[in-house]
Amino acid sequence: MKEINQDYVKQYVKSKFGEDLPEKNMNNILSVMERYGNNYWWESKDIIEIAMYQVFERILMVPFGEFHGGLEKLLDRPVWTHEFGLNIEGIREEARSAIARYKLGNGGISDEKRQEKIQSSIQMLEDYCKKTGKQLLKVDLSQEEDDKNEDGLDMSGYDGEIY
């Protein structure tokens, strides 16, 4: 088994992120790694396993794309980046339920629940934009077939609305 130390952290960070980090960041990563003892989950090839641990860590231990992809598989739905900033505790609670289902072999959620989560996420972003005065470009992808040409391309000229 590899020993968790500064050299291991430097080598790991270089292999995963391709760069050196400030010593403070390296020490933070080392501290997280030491807490897990012989569980080197950050080295796993299973992105769902990575997501099951990373979602509860404040320090990013793997490239964001790897974590994000694993979290979407774990939660069985799209997870947009605004959710990490606006609803991390909600994501963690959802992950707890997903982990329990996953360990029982019941990985997925219903289409109805998935749509509910998607709508909730979009509503959360709309509410945030209204509250902060930011603009939101909302695109309605449900368009009439009449607006499409013979190749299925949108010819309506409608590009969405800015709220």
Secondary structure, 3 states (H helix, E strand, C coil): CCCCCHHHHHHHHHHHHCCCCCHHHHHHHHHHHHHCCCCCHHHCCCHHHHHHHHCCCCCCCCCHHHHHHHHHHHHCCCCCHHHHHHCHHHHHHHHHHHHHHHHCCCCCCCHHHHHHHHHHHHHHHHHHHHHHCCCCEECCCCCCHHHECCCCCECCCCCCEEC
